[in-house]
Amino acid sequence: MSIAENLRYIKNEIPESVTLVAVSKTKPVSDLMEAYQSGHKIFGENKVQEMVQKWEEMPKDIQWHMIGHVQRNKVKYMAEFVSLIHGVDSLKLLSEIDKQAKKHDRVIPCLLQVHIAEEDTKFGFDADEITDLIHHPEYKKLQNISVQGLMGMATFTDDMEQVRREFRTLNRLFRELKNTLPQIAILSMGMSGDYTVAIEEGSTMVRIGSSIFGKRNYN
């Protein structure tokens, strides 16, 4: 199936209330343009440099989501245009995003990344660290960021019951956090291999790459 057909299939499968981020990392602009011309305008990249290059080349009504781990020294390159930063995992990173957003007279939407997987390789806060963060005096001073919700990645496993438990844990934390941060509305969880389970467990945003664009080229 073509990229446009893959997109149509997935959009028919997921509820209208769930936002689809087409994960386009390592894919050429021609592939993204095929998706764009079929009407899709939300793309996710995991490297700032690659996202900047694509932003420069492509139409300006696209929403660019930074879904990878973010280094603080790279924030300045995307602060002008990024629509949502998914992987915020420290107060220092939030402070840097705030500083760079101020330079462009913007408020940058962010998601706090929560570590729900059993793998040590994943980044993110735990529940106590999020509570500490939102009560931290430095956090309360930040005016050019807007925390819009949470993001998490489940363990990379074929055990879908484990994946379901991890997503359920994240949804529980999301609902609890709403008492303190009533503005949060985004729960970003679910990728090509587990998005149906994620949606069943309350995801409002899924990040899908290979099911749209095919296998990634890492050469």
Biotite code that builds the C-alpha atoms (Angstrom):
import biotite.structure as struc

atoms = struc.array([
    struc.Atom([0.000, 0.000, 0.000], chain_id="A", res_id=1, res_name="MET", atom_name="CA", element="C"),
    struc.Atom([1.090, 3.588, -0.610], chain_id="A", res_id=2, res_name="SER", atom_name="CA", element="C"),
    struc.Atom([1.812, 6.076, 2.174], chain_id="A", res_id=3, res_name="ILE", atom_name="CA", element="C"),
    struc.Atom([-1.530, 7.785, 1.496], chain_id="A", res_id=4, res_name="ALA", atom_name="CA", element="C"),
    struc.Atom([-3.361, 4.450, 1.687], chain_id="A", res_id=5, res_name="GLU", atom_name="CA", element="C"),
    struc.Atom([-1.575, 3.512, 4.937], chain_id="A", res_id=6, res_name="ASN", atom_name="CA", element="C"),
    struc.Atom([-2.588, 6.846, 6.451], chain_id="A", res_id=7, res_name="LEU", atom_name="CA", element="C"),
    struc.Atom([-6.190, 6.412, 5.370], chain_id="A", res_id=8, res_name="ARG", atom_name="CA", element="C"),
    struc.Atom([-6.288, 2.910, 6.859], chain_id="A", res_id=9, res_name="TYR", atom_name="CA", element="C"),
    struc.Atom([-4.891, 4.032, 10.238], chain_id="A", res_id=10, res_name="ILE", atom_name="CA", element="C"),
    struc.Atom([-7.119, 7.114, 10.423], chain_id="A", res_id=11, res_name="LYS", atom_name="CA", element="C"),
    struc.Atom([-10.148, 4.901, 9.804], chain_id="A", res_id=12, res_name="ASN", atom_name="CA", element="C"),
    struc.Atom([-8.984, 2.624, 12.605], chain_id="A", res_id=13, res_name="GLU", atom_name="CA", element="C"),
    struc.Atom([-8.395, 5.199, 15.346], chain_id="A", res_id=14, res_name="ILE", atom_name="CA", element="C"),
    struc.Atom([-11.091, 7.364, 16.982], chain_id="A", res_id=15, res_name="PRO", atom_name="CA", element="C"),
    struc.Atom([-11.435, 10.961, 15.792], chain_id="A", res_id=16, res_name="GLU", atom_name="CA", element="C"),
    struc.Atom([-10.539, 12.118, 19.304], chain_id="A", res_id=17, res_name="SER", atom_name="CA", element="C"),
    struc.Atom([-7.033, 10.612, 18.977], chain_id="A", res_id=18, res_name="VAL", atom_name="CA", element="C"),
    struc.Atom([-4.343, 12.718, 17.258], chain_id="A", res_id=19, res_name="THR", atom_name="CA", element="C"),
    struc.Atom([-2.081, 10.883, 14.815], chain_id="A", res_id=20, res_name="LEU", atom_name="CA", element="C"),
    struc.Atom([1.563, 11.958, 14.703], chain_id="A", res_id=21, res_name="VAL", atom_name="CA", element="C"),
    struc.Atom([3.215, 10.539, 11.572], chain_id="A", res_id=22, res_name="ALA", atom_name="CA", element="C"),
    struc.Atom([6.747, 9.648, 12.692], chain_id="A", res_id=23, res_name="VAL", atom_name="CA", element="C"),
    struc.Atom([8.876, 10.633, 9.726], chain_id="A", res_id=24, res_name="SER", atom_name="CA", element="C"),
    struc.Atom([12.415, 10.301, 11.133], chain_id="A", res_id=25, res_name="LYS", atom_name="CA", element="C"),
    struc.Atom([14.989, 9.114, 8.545], chain_id="A", res_id=26, res_name="THR", atom_name="CA", element="C"),
    struc.Atom([12.381, 9.457, 5.780], chain_id="A", res_id=27, res_name="LYS", atom_name="CA", element="C"),
    struc.Atom([12.963, 11.744, 2.750], chain_id="A", res_id=28, res_name="PRO", atom_name="CA", element="C"),
    struc.Atom([10.935, 14.904, 2.178], chain_id="A", res_id=29, res_name="VAL", atom_name="CA", element="C"),
    struc.Atom([9.285, 13.208, -0.838], chain_id="A", res_id=30, res_name="SER", atom_name="CA", element="C"),
    struc.Atom([7.686, 10.643, 1.515], chain_id="A", res_id=31, res_name="ASP", atom_name="CA", element="C"),
    struc.Atom([6.490, 13.375, 3.876], chain_id="A", res_id=32, res_name="LEU", atom_name="CA", element="C"),
    struc.Atom([5.075, 15.326, 0.931], chain_id="A", res_id=33, res_name="MET", atom_name="CA", element="C"),
    struc.Atom([3.076, 12.268, -0.148], chain_id="A", res_id=34, res_name="GLU", atom_name="CA", element="C"),
    struc.Atom([1.530, 12.197, 3.340], chain_id="A", res_id=35, res_name="ALA", atom_name="CA", element="C"),
    struc.Atom([1.040, 15.977, 3.304], chain_id="A", res_id=36, res_name="TYR", atom_name="CA", element="C"),
    struc.Atom([-0.681, 15.910, -0.089], chain_id="A", res_id=37, res_name="GLN", atom_name="CA", element="C"),
    struc.Atom([-3.095, 13.307, 1.244], chain_id="A", res_id=38, res_name="SER", atom_name="CA", element="C"),
    struc.Atom([-4.083, 15.845, 3.920], chain_id="A", res_id=39, res_name="GLY", atom_name="CA", element="C"),
    struc.Atom([-1.827, 14.933, 6.862], chain_id="A", res_id=40, res_name="HIS", atom_name="CA", element="C"),
    struc.Atom([-0.017, 17.822, 8.560], chain_id="A", res_id=41, res_name="LYS", atom_name="CA", element="C"),
    struc.Atom([1.407, 16.510, 11.861], chain_id="A", res_id=42, res_name="ILE", atom_name="CA", element="C"),
    struc.Atom([4.880, 14.978, 11.711], chain_id="A", res_id=43, res_name="PHE", atom_name="CA", element="C"),
    struc.Atom([7.173, 13.675, 14.457], chain_id="A", res_id=44, res_name="GLY", atom_name="CA", element="C"),
    struc.Atom([10.973, 13.748, 14.303], chain_id="A", res_id=45, res_name="GLU", atom_name="CA", element="C"),
    struc.Atom([13.517, 12.560, 16.856], chain_id="A", res_id=46, res_name="ASN", atom_name="CA", element="C"),
    struc.Atom([16.566, 14.573, 15.738], chain_id="A", res_id=47, res_name="LYS", atom_name="CA", element="C"),
    struc.Atom([16.446, 18.365, 15.874], chain_id="A", res_id=48, res_name="VAL", atom_name="CA", element="C"),
    struc.Atom([18.785, 18.884, 12.915], chain_id="A", res_id=49, res_name="GLN", atom_name="CA", element="C"),
    struc.Atom([16.706, 16.644, 10.637], chain_id="A", res_id=50, res_name="GLU", atom_name="CA", element="C"),
    struc.Atom([13.491, 18.360, 11.735], chain_id="A", res_id=51, res_name="MET", atom_name="CA", element="C"),
    struc.Atom([14.951, 21.818, 11.033], chain_id="A", res_id=52, res_name="VAL", atom_name="CA", element="C"),
    struc.Atom([16.017, 20.781, 7.514], chain_id="A", res_id=53, res_name="GLN", atom_name="CA", element="C"),
    struc.Atom([12.542, 19.427, 6.741], chain_id="A", res_id=54, res_name="LYS", atom_name="CA", element="C"),
    struc.Atom([10.849, 22.485, 8.243], chain_id="A", res_id=55, res_name="TRP", atom_name="CA", element="C"),
    struc.Atom([12.930, 24.723, 5.959], chain_id="A", res_id=56, res_name="GLU", atom_name="CA", element="C"),
    struc.Atom([11.973, 22.726, 2.844], chain_id="A", res_id=57, res_name="GLU", atom_name="CA", element="C"),
    struc.Atom([8.312, 21.980, 3.492], chain_id="A", res_id=58, res_name="MET", atom_name="CA", element="C"),
    struc.Atom([5.023, 23.962, 3.680], chain_id="A", res_id=59, res_name="PRO", atom_name="CA", element="C"),
    struc.Atom([4.665, 26.167, 6.730], chain_id="A", res_id=60, res_name="LYS", atom_name="CA", element="C"),
    struc.Atom([1.242, 24.905, 7.855], chain_id="A", res_id=61, res_name="ASP", atom_name="CA", element="C"),
    struc.Atom([2.806, 21.677, 9.149], chain_id="A", res_id=62, res_name="ILE", atom_name="CA", element="C"),
    struc.Atom([2.901, 20.955, 12.886], chain_id="A", res_id=63, res_name="GLN", atom_name="CA", element="C"),
    struc.Atom([6.320, 19.609, 13.882], chain_id="A", res_id=64, res_name="TRP", atom_name="CA", element="C"),
    struc.Atom([6.512, 17.431, 16.988], chain_id="A", res_id=65, res_name="HIS", atom_name="CA", element="C"),
    struc.Atom([9.866, 16.685, 18.604], chain_id="A", res_id=66, res_name="MET", atom_name="CA", element="C"),
    struc.Atom([9.417, 13.131, 19.887], chain_id="A", res_id=67, res_name="ILE", atom_name="CA", element="C"),
    struc.Atom([13.004, 12.115, 20.672], chain_id="A", res_id=68, res_name="GLY", atom_name="CA", element="C"),
    struc.Atom([15.292, 12.776, 23.623], chain_id="A", res_id=69, res_name="HIS", atom_name="CA", element="C"),
    struc.Atom([16.165, 16.488, 23.594], chain_id="A", res_id=70, res_name="VAL", atom_name="CA", element="C"),
    struc.Atom([19.603, 17.887, 24.400], chain_id="A", res_id=71, res_name="GLN", atom_name="CA", element="C"),
    struc.Atom([19.445, 21.349, 25.935], chain_id="A", res_id=72, res_name="ARG", atom_name="CA", element="C"),
    struc.Atom([21.958, 22.832, 23.492], chain_id="A", res_id=73, res_name="ASN", atom_name="CA", element="C"),
    struc.Atom([19.706, 21.900, 20.540], chain_id="A", res_id=74, res_name="LYS", atom_name="CA", element="C"),
    struc.Atom([16.528, 23.626, 21.764], chain_id="A", res_id=75, res_name="VAL", atom_name="CA", element="C"),
    struc.Atom([17.482, 26.969, 20.189], chain_id="A", res_id=76, res_name="LYS", atom_name="CA", element="C"),
    struc.Atom([17.369, 25.491, 16.675], chain_id="A", res_id=77, res_name="TYR", atom_name="CA", element="C"),
    struc.Atom([13.700, 24.477, 16.860], chain_id="A", res_id=78, res_name="MET", atom_name="CA", element="C"),
    struc.Atom([12.301, 27.106, 19.259], chain_id="A", res_id=79, res_name="ALA", atom_name="CA", element="C"),
    struc.Atom([11.033, 29.269, 16.409], chain_id="A", res_id=80, res_name="GLU", atom_name="CA", element="C"),
    struc.Atom([8.646, 26.693, 14.979], chain_id="A", res_id=81, res_name="PHE", atom_name="CA", element="C"),
    struc.Atom([8.216, 23.465, 17.015], chain_id="A", res_id=82, res_name="VAL", atom_name="CA", element="C"),
    struc.Atom([4.544, 22.729, 17.816], chain_id="A", res_id=83, res_name="SER", atom_name="CA", element="C"),
    struc.Atom([5.001, 20.227, 20.649], chain_id="A", res_id=84, res_name="LEU", atom_name="CA", element="C"),
    struc.Atom([8.005, 18.778, 22.497], chain_id="A", res_id=85, res_name="ILE", atom_name="CA", element="C"),
    struc.Atom([7.122, 15.286, 23.757], chain_id="A", res_id=86, res_name="HIS", atom_name="CA", element="C"),
    struc.Atom([10.204, 14.166, 25.653], chain_id="A", res_id=87, res_name="GLY", atom_name="CA", element="C"),
    struc.Atom([10.707, 16.712, 28.433], chain_id="A", res_id=88, res_name="VAL", atom_name="CA", element="C"),
    struc.Atom([12.444, 14.887, 31.271], chain_id="A", res_id=89, res_name="ASP", atom_name="CA", element="C"),
    struc.Atom([14.034, 17.554, 33.509], chain_id="A", res_id=90, res_name="SER", atom_name="CA", element="C"),
    struc.Atom([13.469, 21.000, 34.993], chain_id="A", res_id=91, res_name="LEU", atom_name="CA", element="C"),
    struc.Atom([16.732, 22.137, 33.349], chain_id="A", res_id=92, res_name="LYS", atom_name="CA", element="C"),
    struc.Atom([15.335, 21.227, 29.924], chain_id="A", res_id=93, res_name="LEU", atom_name="CA", element="C"),
    struc.Atom([12.033, 23.007, 30.648], chain_id="A", res_id=94, res_name="LEU", atom_name="CA", element="C"),
    struc.Atom([13.983, 26.101, 31.721], chain_id="A", res_id=95, res_name="SER", atom_name="CA", element="C"),
    struc.Atom([15.981, 26.064, 28.485], chain_id="A", res_id=96, res_name="GLU", atom_name="CA", element="C"),
    struc.Atom([12.830, 25.678, 26.371], chain_id="A", res_id=97, res_name="ILE", atom_name="CA", element="C"),
    struc.Atom([11.317, 28.606, 28.294], chain_id="A", res_id=98, res_name="ASP", atom_name="CA", element="C"),
    struc.Atom([14.424, 30.749, 27.660], chain_id="A", res_id=99, res_name="LYS", atom_name="CA", element="C"),
    struc.Atom([14.496, 30.011, 23.916], chain_id="A", res_id=100, res_name="GLN", atom_name="CA", element="C"),
    struc.Atom([10.715, 30.429, 23.548], chain_id="A", res_id=101, res_name="ALA", atom_name="CA", element="C"),
    struc.Atom([10.976, 33.889, 25.116], chain_id="A", res_id=102, res_name="LYS", atom_name="CA", element="C"),
    struc.Atom([13.454, 34.947, 22.406], chain_id="A", res_id=103, res_name="LYS", atom_name="CA", element="C"),
    struc.Atom([10.807, 34.181, 19.774], chain_id="A", res_id=104, res_name="HIS", atom_name="CA", element="C"),
    struc.Atom([7.957, 35.642, 21.823], chain_id="A", res_id=105, res_name="ASP", atom_name="CA", element="C"),
    struc.Atom([6.291, 32.213, 21.929], chain_id="A", res_id=106, res_name="ARG", atom_name="CA", element="C"),
    struc.Atom([4.830, 29.823, 24.458], chain_id="A", res_id=107, res_name="VAL", atom_name="CA", element="C"),
    struc.Atom([6.029, 26.320, 23.537], chain_id="A", res_id=108, res_name="ILE", atom_name="CA", element="C"),
    struc.Atom([3.714, 23.393, 24.385], chain_id="A", res_id=109, res_name="PRO", atom_name="CA", element="C"),
    struc.Atom([5.467, 20.484, 26.129], chain_id="A", res_id=110, res_name="CYS", atom_name="CA", element="C"),
    struc.Atom([4.721, 17.001, 27.420], chain_id="A", res_id=111, res_name="LEU", atom_name="CA", element="C"),
    struc.Atom([6.422, 15.552, 30.485], chain_id="A", res_id=112, res_name="LEU", atom_name="CA", element="C"),
    struc.Atom([7.963, 12.180, 29.706], chain_id="A", res_id=113, res_name="GLN", atom_name="CA", element="C"),
    struc.Atom([7.219, 9.494, 32.287], chain_id="A", res_id=114, res_name="VAL", atom_name="CA", element="C"),
    struc.Atom([9.354, 6.380, 32.665], chain_id="A", res_id=115, res_name="HIS", atom_name="CA", element="C"),
    struc.Atom([6.869, 3.492, 32.608], chain_id="A", res_id=116, res_name="ILE", atom_name="CA", element="C"),
    struc.Atom([8.915, 0.769, 30.891], chain_id="A", res_id=117, res_name="ALA", atom_name="CA", element="C"),
    struc.Atom([10.963, -1.893, 32.643], chain_id="A", res_id=118, res_name="GLU", atom_name="CA", element="C"),
    struc.Atom([13.911, -1.003, 30.406], chain_id="A", res_id=119, res_name="GLU", atom_name="CA", element="C"),
    struc.Atom([16.570, 1.293, 31.862], chain_id="A", res_id=120, res_name="ASP", atom_name="CA", element="C"),
    struc.Atom([17.270, 2.764, 28.440], chain_id="A", res_id=121, res_name="THR", atom_name="CA", element="C"),
    struc.Atom([14.114, 4.891, 28.437], chain_id="A", res_id=122, res_name="LYS", atom_name="CA", element="C"),
    struc.Atom([14.183, 8.461, 29.756], chain_id="A", res_id=123, res_name="PHE", atom_name="CA", element="C"),
    struc.Atom([11.601, 10.187, 31.920], chain_id="A", res_id=124, res_name="GLY", atom_name="CA", element="C"),
    struc.Atom([10.304, 11.209, 35.330], chain_id="A", res_id=125, res_name="PHE", atom_name="CA", element="C"),
    struc.Atom([8.697, 8.916, 37.852], chain_id="A", res_id=126, res_name="ASP", atom_name="CA", element="C"),
    struc.Atom([5.468, 9.959, 39.602], chain_id="A", res_id=127, res_name="ALA", atom_name="CA", element="C"),
    struc.Atom([7.197, 11.502, 42.646], chain_id="A", res_id=128, res_name="ASP", atom_name="CA", element="C"),
    struc.Atom([9.577, 13.497, 40.461], chain_id="A", res_id=129, res_name="GLU", atom_name="CA", element="C"),
    struc.Atom([6.652, 15.006, 38.531], chain_id="A", res_id=130, res_name="ILE", atom_name="CA", element="C"),
    struc.Atom([5.021, 16.070, 41.799], chain_id="A", res_id=131, res_name="THR", atom_name="CA", element="C"),
    struc.Atom([8.329, 17.641, 42.907], chain_id="A", res_id=132, res_name="ASP", atom_name="CA", element="C"),
    struc.Atom([8.669, 19.400, 39.552], chain_id="A", res_id=133, res_name="LEU", atom_name="CA", element="C"),
    struc.Atom([5.273, 21.077, 39.483], chain_id="A", res_id=134, res_name="ILE", atom_name="CA", element="C"),
    struc.Atom([5.706, 22.361, 43.045], chain_id="A", res_id=135, res_name="HIS", atom_name="CA", element="C"),
    struc.Atom([9.257, 23.596, 42.431], chain_id="A", res_id=136, res_name="HIS", atom_name="CA", element="C"),
    struc.Atom([9.639, 27.402, 42.724], chain_id="A", res_id=137, res_name="PRO", atom_name="CA", element="C"),
    struc.Atom([11.695, 27.504, 39.498], chain_id="A", res_id=138, res_name="GLU", atom_name="CA", element="C"),
    struc.Atom([8.935, 25.705, 37.585], chain_id="A", res_id=139, res_name="TYR", atom_name="CA", element="C"),
    struc.Atom([6.368, 28.234, 38.774], chain_id="A", res_id=140, res_name="LYS", atom_name="CA", element="C"),
    struc.Atom([8.449, 31.061, 37.264], chain_id="A", res_id=141, res_name="LYS", atom_name="CA", element="C"),
    struc.Atom([8.378, 29.632, 33.731], chain_id="A", res_id=142, res_name="LEU", atom_name="CA", element="C"),
    struc.Atom([6.052, 31.691, 31.528], chain_id="A", res_id=143, res_name="GLN", atom_name="CA", element="C"),
    struc.Atom([6.998, 30.635, 27.989], chain_id="A", res_id=144, res_name="ASN", atom_name="CA", element="C"),
    struc.Atom([6.266, 26.919, 28.276], chain_id="A", res_id=145, res_name="ILE", atom_name="CA", element="C"),
    struc.Atom([2.907, 25.218, 28.609], chain_id="A", res_id=146, res_name="SER", atom_name="CA", element="C"),
    struc.Atom([2.746, 21.688, 30.006], chain_id="A", res_id=147, res_name="VAL", atom_name="CA", element="C"),
    struc.Atom([-0.067, 20.061, 28.022], chain_id="A", res_id=148, res_name="GLN", atom_name="CA", element="C"),
    struc.Atom([0.144, 16.470, 29.213], chain_id="A", res_id=149, res_name="GLY", atom_name="CA", element="C"),
    struc.Atom([2.270, 13.343, 29.531], chain_id="A", res_id=150, res_name="LEU", atom_name="CA", element="C"),
    struc.Atom([4.165, 11.048, 27.192], chain_id="A", res_id=151, res_name="MET", atom_name="CA", element="C"),
    struc.Atom([5.409, 7.521, 27.806], chain_id="A", res_id=152, res_name="GLY", atom_name="CA", element="C"),
    struc.Atom([6.876, 4.528, 25.988], chain_id="A", res_id=153, res_name="MET", atom_name="CA", element="C"),
    struc.Atom([6.033, 0.992, 27.014], chain_id="A", res_id=154, res_name="ALA", atom_name="CA", element="C"),
    struc.Atom([8.580, -1.808, 27.252], chain_id="A", res_id=155, res_name="THR", atom_name="CA", element="C"),
    struc.Atom([9.572, -3.196, 23.841], chain_id="A", res_id=156, res_name="PHE", atom_name="CA", element="C"),
    struc.Atom([8.034, -6.636, 24.270], chain_id="A", res_id=157, res_name="THR", atom_name="CA", element="C"),
    struc.Atom([5.533, -9.036, 22.666], chain_id="A", res_id=158, res_name="ASP", atom_name="CA", element="C"),
    struc.Atom([3.777, -9.332, 26.039], chain_id="A", res_id=159, res_name="ASP", atom_name="CA", element="C"),
    struc.Atom([0.799, -7.078, 25.395], chain_id="A", res_id=160, res_name="MET", atom_name="CA", element="C"),
    struc.Atom([-0.530, -7.537, 28.927], chain_id="A", res_id=161, res_name="GLU", atom_name="CA", element="C"),
    struc.Atom([2.643, -5.962, 30.289], chain_id="A", res_id=162, res_name="GLN", atom_name="CA", element="C"),
    struc.Atom([2.338, -3.127, 27.755], chain_id="A", res_id=163, res_name="VAL", atom_name="CA", element="C"),
    struc.Atom([-1.304, -2.643, 28.798], chain_id="A", res_id=164, res_name="ARG", atom_name="CA", element="C"),
    struc.Atom([-0.315, -2.465, 32.498], chain_id="A", res_id=165, res_name="ARG", atom_name="CA", element="C"),
    struc.Atom([2.302, 0.176, 31.749], chain_id="A", res_id=166, res_name="GLU", atom_name="CA", element="C"),
    struc.Atom([-0.120, 2.296, 29.720], chain_id="A", res_id=167, res_name="PHE", atom_name="CA", element="C"),
    struc.Atom([-2.734, 1.931, 32.456], chain_id="A", res_id=168, res_name="ARG", atom_name="CA", element="C"),
    struc.Atom([-0.201, 3.177, 35.024], chain_id="A", res_id=169, res_name="THR", atom_name="CA", element="C"),
    struc.Atom([0.515, 6.236, 32.889], chain_id="A", res_id=170, res_name="LEU", atom_name="CA", element="C"),
    struc.Atom([-3.194, 6.982, 32.421], chain_id="A", res_id=171, res_name="ASN", atom_name="CA", element="C"),
    struc.Atom([-3.741, 6.767, 36.183], chain_id="A", res_id=172, res_name="ARG", atom_name="CA", element="C"),
    struc.Atom([-0.934, 9.291, 36.769], chain_id="A", res_id=173, res_name="LEU", atom_name="CA", element="C"),
    struc.Atom([-2.367, 11.531, 34.028], chain_id="A", res_id=174, res_name="PHE", atom_name="CA", element="C"),
    struc.Atom([-5.797, 11.573, 35.679], chain_id="A", res_id=175, res_name="ARG", atom_name="CA", element="C"),
    struc.Atom([-4.284, 12.279, 39.115], chain_id="A", res_id=176, res_name="GLU", atom_name="CA", element="C"),
    struc.Atom([-2.166, 15.107, 37.699], chain_id="A", res_id=177, res_name="LEU", atom_name="CA", element="C"),
    struc.Atom([-5.271, 16.772, 36.261], chain_id="A", res_id=178, res_name="LYS", atom_name="CA", element="C"),
    struc.Atom([-6.209, 17.772, 39.829], chain_id="A", res_id=179, res_name="ASN", atom_name="CA", element="C"),
    struc.Atom([-3.087, 19.945, 40.006], chain_id="A", res_id=180, res_name="THR", atom_name="CA", element="C"),
    struc.Atom([-2.754, 20.855, 36.317], chain_id="A", res_id=181, res_name="LEU", atom_name="CA", element="C"),
    struc.Atom([-6.348, 21.046, 35.035], chain_id="A", res_id=182, res_name="PRO", atom_name="CA", element="C"),
    struc.Atom([-5.162, 22.280, 31.613], chain_id="A", res_id=183, res_name="GLN", atom_name="CA", element="C"),
    struc.Atom([-3.508, 18.990, 30.633], chain_id="A", res_id=184, res_name="ILE", atom_name="CA", element="C"),
    struc.Atom([-5.337, 17.173, 27.851], chain_id="A", res_id=185, res_name="ALA", atom_name="CA", element="C"),
    struc.Atom([-2.725, 15.151, 25.937], chain_id="A", res_id=186, res_name="ILE", atom_name="CA", element="C"),
    struc.Atom([-1.729, 11.604, 26.804], chain_id="A", res_id=187, res_name="LEU", atom_name="CA", element="C"),
    struc.Atom([0.827, 10.608, 24.174], chain_id="A", res_id=188, res_name="SER", atom_name="CA", element="C"),
    struc.Atom([1.318, 6.845, 24.230], chain_id="A", res_id=189, res_name="MET", atom_name="CA", element="C"),
    struc.Atom([1.298, 4.160, 21.588], chain_id="A", res_id=190, res_name="GLY", atom_name="CA", element="C"),
    struc.Atom([3.430, 3.474, 18.514], chain_id="A", res_id=191, res_name="MET", atom_name="CA", element="C"),
    struc.Atom([3.106, 1.202, 15.448], chain_id="A", res_id=192, res_name="SER", atom_name="CA", element="C"),
    struc.Atom([3.289, -2.023, 17.480], chain_id="A", res_id=193, res_name="GLY", atom_name="CA", element="C"),
    struc.Atom([1.020, -1.114, 20.394], chain_id="A", res_id=194, res_name="ASP", atom_name="CA", element="C"),
    struc.Atom([-1.192, 1.846, 19.491], chain_id="A", res_id=195, res_name="TYR", atom_name="CA", element="C"),
    struc.Atom([-4.453, -0.118, 19.596], chain_id="A", res_id=196, res_name="THR", atom_name="CA", element="C"),
    struc.Atom([-3.744, -1.150, 23.207], chain_id="A", res_id=197, res_name="VAL", atom_name="CA", element="C"),
    struc.Atom([-2.677, 2.424, 24.029], chain_id="A", res_id=198, res_name="ALA", atom_name="CA", element="C"),
    struc.Atom([-5.964, 3.815, 22.714], chain_id="A", res_id=199, res_name="ILE", atom_name="CA", element="C"),
    struc.Atom([-7.935, 1.246, 24.719], chain_id="A", res_id=200, res_name="GLU", atom_name="CA", element="C"),
    struc.Atom([-6.026, 2.479, 27.805], chain_id="A", res_id=201, res_name="GLU", atom_name="CA", element="C"),
    struc.Atom([-6.824, 6.152, 27.218], chain_id="A", res_id=202, res_name="GLY", atom_name="CA", element="C"),
    struc.Atom([-4.226, 7.514, 24.792], chain_id="A", res_id=203, res_name="SER", atom_name="CA", element="C"),
    struc.Atom([-5.205, 10.772, 23.064], chain_id="A", res_id=204, res_name="THR", atom_name="CA", element="C"),
    struc.Atom([-2.154, 10.895, 20.762], chain_id="A", res_id=205, res_name="MET", atom_name="CA", element="C"),
    struc.Atom([-0.316, 8.081, 18.959], chain_id="A", res_id=206, res_name="VAL", atom_name="CA", element="C"),
    struc.Atom([3.097, 8.215, 17.280], chain_id="A", res_id=207, res_name="ARG", atom_name="CA", element="C"),
    struc.Atom([3.128, 5.955, 14.228], chain_id="A", res_id=208, res_name="ILE", atom_name="CA", element="C"),
    struc.Atom([6.005, 5.613, 11.772], chain_id="A", res_id=209, res_name="GLY", atom_name="CA", element="C"),
    struc.Atom([6.686, 2.254, 10.145], chain_id="A", res_id=210, res_name="SER", atom_name="CA", element="C"),
    struc.Atom([2.977, 1.435, 9.655], chain_id="A", res_id=211, res_name="SER", atom_name="CA", element="C"),
    struc.Atom([2.735, 4.605, 7.534], chain_id="A", res_id=212, res_name="ILE", atom_name="CA", element="C"),
    struc.Atom([6.125, 4.986, 5.859], chain_id="A", res_id=213, res_name="PHE", atom_name="CA", element="C"),
    struc.Atom([7.442, 1.411, 5.964], chain_id="A", res_id=214, res_name="GLY", atom_name="CA", element="C"),
    struc.Atom([10.646, 0.229, 7.635], chain_id="A", res_id=215, res_name="LYS", atom_name="CA", element="C"),
    struc.Atom([13.150, 2.929, 8.559], chain_id="A", res_id=216, res_name="ARG", atom_name="CA", element="C"),
    struc.Atom([16.429, 3.410, 6.739], chain_id="A", res_id=217, res_name="ASN", atom_name="CA", element="C"),
    struc.Atom([19.245, 3.872, 9.272], chain_id="A", res_id=218, res_name="TYR", atom_name="CA", element="C"),
    struc.Atom([22.100, 3.814, 6.729], chain_id="A", res_id=219, res_name="ASN", atom_name="CA", element="C"),
])
